[in-house]
Amino acid sequence: MYSKLGKNSKILLIIVTIFAFISLLTINSAMTYIPASNGNLVLKQALWYLIGIALVLVIMHFKNEYLYRNAFVLYIIFCILLFLLLIFGEPVHGSKCWFKIPYIGSFQPSEFMKIILMLVLSVMINNYKAQYNDPKIKEEAIFILKTFIIFLIPSVLTFLEPDTGSVIMYFIIYISMMFAGGIRLRWFVILVAIIGIIITAVLLIYGLNSNLFVKIFGTNLFYRIDRVMSWKDGEGMQVTNALASIGSAGVFGHGYNNTPLYFPESATDFIFAVYASNFGLVGGIFLIGLILAFDIKLIRLIDKKIIMPDKYVLIGIISCLVFQQVENIGMTLGLLPVTGITLPFISYGGSSLLSYMLMLGIIMNISEESSSHKYRYKF
């Protein structure tokens, strides 16, 4: 099948293969500080990559059109799963983000909801653009309200887990896709103003009366804001040790499988710190360069003649991946607050890796599409 792929798809596959190699190497190095009770994470990640390849083949067989036609059904199913998670999910580090599946592992619905949100919004924007060439304010307002409800339902359910990182990703996806859909700038100005007022009010209560804040918003939100404020003040053992590991690595690093300091979530949130401490500045530049090459390939696909839903979903995927890359590496270097967002294709995690491979399948379908069509889908 590889020989039948176009040039862009082949390049993307080569880059992801290198990502897989780096991921397995780095997770193996991170195992130094991970309890043996967690099992062999390297073997598990390799298995998830193999399942991911099979998922890519399935997506390429059915094509993106199949996903668009079933997007809203998937949306309803995963909203139900997010709701059930609040009732039946087992708490891990104080969060109900995963279903425990015996003999297999855990399943995180919010990772797949990101893609489903992209698919639903792509279809909604496509249908809206096909129906209205020059929409009036009222028509545009109604459309924005509909899409905002689609965004809001999983956001509230995910926030209650609590999983702030995924909610941020939903918001990034929603804003980028609505902007690509040609929504008038005034709506974004209004949205920014409303968000600014809400954040200002919340932070004022947090700073002036912490007891009142806990009574109104609860301890979970207080803890999450406290983490952000701790980052601002330069506190936090995770970031401190990650910076020390990276800073002491020099040009070529401490050497493979040699991570001098312990920090939690070394195979997931802080995997870049493990990689950079092992391979130094040279290794860090190589990985960042590889990430940039992957992103640039995706951005160039937007210029190609592709069917309209594909254009919107591709923008959603790019915004999702780029934000996660910047946020993960930025928080590791102490430049951004710690949010629990992983590094795509590199961090350990079955649900997250399978969601990225699902994105890859969608991307490769877009890359292989040579003609331009305009569809209107009905839910």
C-alpha positions in Angstrom: 0.0 0.0 0.0 2.9 2.3 0.7 4.0 2.4 -2.9 0.5 3.6 -3.9 0.6 6.6 -1.6 1.3 10.1 -2.8 4.5 12.0 -2.0 2.9 14.0 0.9 1.5 10.9 2.5 4.8 9.1 2.3 6.6 12.0 4.0 4.1 12.2 6.7 4.4 8.5 7.4 8.2 8.7 7.5 8.0 11.5 10.1 5.5 9.7 12.2 7.7 6.6 12.1 10.5 8.7 13.5 8.2 10.1 16.1 7.3 6.5 17.1 11.0 5.6 17.4 11.7 8.7 19.6 8.6 8.0 21.7 9.6 4.4 22.5 13.2 5.3 23.3 12.2 8.2 25.6 9.5 6.2 27.4 12.1 3.5 28.0 14.4 6.1 29.6 11.5 7.6 31.6 10.9 4.1 33.1 13.7 4.8 35.5 11.3 6.7 37.8 8.1 4.9 37.0 6.9 2.1 39.4 7.1 -1.4 38.0 3.5 -1.9 38.9 2.6 0.3 35.9 3.9 -2.5 33.6 6.1 -2.2 30.5 5.0 1.1 29.1 7.4 0.7 26.1 5.7 -2.5 25.0 2.2 -0.9 25.6 3.1 2.1 23.5 4.4 -0.1 20.7 1.2 -2.0 20.8 -0.8 1.2 20.6 1.2 2.3 17.6 0.4 -1.0 15.8 -3.3 -0.6 16.6 -3.0 3.0 15.4 -1.6 1.9 12.0 -4.5 -0.5 11.7 -6.8 2.4 12.5 -5.2 4.6 9.8 -5.8 1.8 7.2 -9.5 1.6 8.3 -10.0 5.3 8.0 -8.3 5.4 4.6 -10.5 2.5 3.4 -13.8 4.2 4.5 -12.7 7.7 3.6 -13.5 11.0 5.4 -17.0 11.2 3.9 -18.1 8.3 6.0 -16.9 10.1 9.2 -18.8 13.3 8.2 -22.0 11.4 7.6 -21.8 9.8 11.0 -20.3 12.7 12.9 -23.3 13.7 14.9 -24.1 10.1 15.9 -20.5 9.8 17.2 -21.0 13.1 19.0 -24.0 11.9 20.9 -22.3 8.6 21.8 -19.2 10.4 23.2 -21.3 13.0 25.1 -23.1 10.1 26.8 -19.7 8.5 27.6 -18.5 11.8 29.1 -21.6 11.9 31.3 -21.3 8.3 32.4 -17.6 8.9 33.2 -18.7 11.3 35.9 -20.8 8.5 37.5 -18.8 5.4 36.9 -15.2 6.6 36.2 -12.6 5.6 38.7 -10.7 8.7 40.1 -7.0 8.9 39.2 -5.1 11.8 40.9 -8.5 13.3 41.8 -9.9 13.2 38.2 -12.5 11.0 36.6 -11.0 11.1 33.0 -10.8 7.4 32.2 -12.8 4.2 32.0 -10.9 1.2 33.3 -11.1 -1.7 30.8 -10.0 -5.0 32.3 -6.9 -6.6 30.7 -6.6 -3.8 28.2 -6.0 -0.5 30.1 -7.9 2.8 30.3 -10.0 4.7 27.8 -10.2 8.5 27.8 -13.3 9.7 25.8 -12.1 13.4 25.8 -9.2 12.5 23.6 -11.6 11.3 20.8 -14.1 14.1 21.5 -11.6 16.5 20.1 -11.7 14.8 16.7 -15.5 14.3 16.8 -15.9 18.0 17.6 -13.8 18.8 14.5 -15.9 16.6 12.3 -19.3 18.0 13.6 -18.1 21.6 13.2 -16.7 20.9 9.7 -20.1 19.6 8.6 -22.0 22.4 10.2 -19.8 25.1 8.7 -19.9 23.4 5.3 -23.7 23.3 5.3 -23.9 26.8 6.5 -21.6 28.1 3.8 -23.5 26.1 1.2 -26.9 27.5 2.4 -25.9 31.2 2.8 -23.7 33.0 0.4 -24.1 36.3 2.2 -25.7 35.6 5.6 -27.4 38.3 7.6 -26.6 39.1 11.2 -29.6 37.1 12.5 -28.7 34.0 10.4 -25.1 34.2 11.5 -26.1 34.7 15.2 -28.3 31.6 15.0 -25.5 29.6 13.5 -23.0 30.7 16.1 -25.5 29.8 18.9 -25.9 26.3 17.4 -22.2 25.7 17.1 -21.5 27.1 20.6 -24.0 24.6 22.1 -22.2 21.8 20.3 -18.9 23.1 21.8 -20.4 23.8 25.3 -21.9 20.4 26.1 -18.7 18.3 26.0 -16.8 21.2 27.5 -18.9 21.3 30.6 -18.9 17.5 31.0 -15.1 17.4 30.6 -14.5 20.4 32.9 -16.4 18.5 35.7 -14.1 15.5 35.5 -12.0 17.8 35.9 -9.8 17.9 32.8 -9.0 21.6 32.0 -6.4 20.7 29.3 -9.0 19.0 27.1 -11.5 21.9 27.6 -8.8 24.3 26.4 -8.3 22.1 23.4 -12.0 22.1 22.6 -11.9 25.9 22.8 -8.9 26.2 20.5 -10.5 23.9 17.9 -13.8 25.8 18.1 -12.3 29.3 17.7 -9.9 28.3 14.9 -12.6 26.5 12.8 -15.1 29.3 13.3 -12.5 31.8 12.2 -11.8 29.7 9.1 -15.5 29.5 8.4 -15.5 33.2 7.7 -17.5 34.3 10.8 -17.5 38.1 11.1 -14.8 39.6 13.3 -17.3 41.4 15.6 -18.3 38.0 17.1 -14.8 37.2 18.1 -14.4 40.7 19.7 -17.6 40.1 21.7 -16.4 36.7 22.8 -13.0 37.9 23.9 -14.6 40.7 25.8 -17.0 38.3 27.6 -14.2 35.9 28.5 -12.0 38.7 29.7 -14.8 40.0 32.0 -15.4 36.5 33.4 -11.7 35.7 34.0 -11.1 39.1 35.6 -14.1 38.6 38.0 -13.0 35.1 38.9 -9.4 36.2 39.6 -10.5 39.1 41.7 -12.5 36.8 43.9 -9.6 34.3 44.0 -7.1 37.1 45.0 -9.3 39.0 47.5 -11.1 36.2 49.3 -10.0 32.6 48.8 -12.7 31.3 51.2 -15.5 32.9 49.3 -14.0 31.6 46.1 -14.0 28.0 47.4 -17.7 28.4 48.5 -18.7 29.7 45.1 -16.6 27.6 42.7 -15.3 24.7 44.8 -11.9 23.4 45.6 -11.2 21.9 42.1 -11.2 25.2 40.4 -9.2 26.8 43.2 -6.6 24.2 42.8 -6.4 24.7 39.0 -6.0 28.4 39.3 -3.5 27.9 42.1 -1.4 25.8 39.7 -1.3 28.6 37.2 -0.4 31.2 39.8 2.4 28.9 41.1 3.8 28.8 37.5 3.7 32.6 37.4 5.7 32.7 40.7 8.2 30.2 39.4 7.2 27.5 41.8 6.5 23.8 41.2 8.7 20.7 41.6 7.9 19.4 38.2 9.0 22.4 36.3 12.0 23.1 38.6 13.4 19.5 38.1 12.6 19.5 34.4 14.5 22.7 33.9 17.4 21.5 35.9 17.5 18.3 33.9 17.4 20.1 30.6 19.7 22.9 31.6 22.4 20.6 32.8 22.2 18.4 29.7 24.5 20.7 27.6 24.9 20.3 23.9 24.8 16.4 23.7 22.9 15.5 26.8 23.6 13.2 29.8 23.4 10.2 27.5 20.6 7.8 26.7 18.7 6.3 29.6 20.3 8.8 32.0 17.7 11.2 33.5 19.4 12.7 36.6 16.3 14.1 38.4 12.9 12.8 39.2 9.7 14.6 38.2 6.1 13.2 38.0 4.5 12.3 34.7 7.9 11.8 33.1 6.4 9.5 30.3 3.5 11.7 29.6 3.3 15.5 30.3 7.1 16.0 30.8 8.4 13.5 28.3 10.2 16.4 26.4 12.3 17.0 29.6 13.4 13.3 29.6 14.3 13.5 25.9 16.2 16.8 26.2 18.1 15.7 29.3 19.2 12.5 27.4 20.1 14.0 24.1 20.8 17.7 24.9 20.5 20.7 22.8 21.2 18.8 19.5 18.5 16.3 20.2 16.0 19.0 21.2 16.6 21.0 18.0 16.2 17.8 16.0 12.9 16.9 17.5 11.5 20.5 17.3 12.7 20.6 13.7 10.9 17.4 12.9 7.7 18.7 14.5 8.0 21.9 12.4 8.5 19.8 9.2 5.3 17.8 10.0 3.3 21.0 10.8 4.5 22.7 7.6 3.4 19.7 5.5 -0.1 20.0 7.0 -0.3 23.7 6.5 0.6 23.3 2.8 -2.2 20.9 2.3 -4.7 23.7 2.9 -3.6 25.3 -0.4 -4.6 22.2 -2.3 -8.0 21.7 -3.9 -9.8 19.7 -1.3 -13.4 19.2 -0.5 -14.8 21.9 1.8 -15.4 19.8 4.9 -11.8 18.5 4.7 -10.5 22.1 4.7 -12.2 22.9 7.9 -11.3 19.6 9.7 -7.7 20.1 8.6 -7.6 23.5 10.1 -9.0 22.0 13.3 -6.3 19.3 13.4 -3.5 21.8 12.7 -4.7 24.1 15.5 -5.0 21.2 17.9 -1.6 19.7 17.2 0.3 23.1 17.1 -1.3 24.3 20.3 -0.4 21.0 22.1 3.1 21.1 20.8 3.7 24.7 21.9 1.9 24.2 25.3 3.7 21.0 26.2 7.2 22.1 25.3 6.5 25.6 26.7 5.3 24.3 30.1 8.3 21.9 30.2 10.6 24.9 29.8 8.7 27.0 32.3 7.4 29.4 29.7 3.7 28.3 30.0 1.6 27.0 32.9 1.3 23.3 33.5 -2.0 22.1 32.0 -1.6 18.3 31.6 -1.4 18.6 27.8 0.7 15.8 26.2 3.2 16.0 23.3 1.5 14.5 20.2 2.9 11.2 19.0 5.6 11.3 21.6 4.0 11.1 25.1 2.8 7.7 26.4 -1.0 7.1 26.3 -3.2 4.7 24.4 -6.2 7.0 24.0 -4.2 10.1 23.0 -2.0 8.1 20.6 -4.9 6.5 18.9 -6.6 9.9 18.6 -3.5 11.3 16.8 -3.4 8.2 14.5 -7.0 8.8 13.7 -6.1 12.4 12.8 -3.3 11.0 10.6 -5.7 8.8 8.8 -8.0 11.8 8.1 -5.0 13.9 7.0 -3.8 11.2 4.6 -7.2 10.9 3.1 -7.1 14.7 2.5 -3.6 14.4 1.0 -4.7 11.7 -1.4 -7.8 13.6 -2.5 -7.1 15.2 -5.9 -10.4 16.6 -6.9 -12.5 19.5 -5.5 -16.1 18.8 -4.6 -18.7 20.5 -2.5 -21.0 18.3 -0.4 -23.8 19.1 1.9 -24.3 16.6 4.7 -27.5 16.0 6.7 -27.4 14.6 10.3 
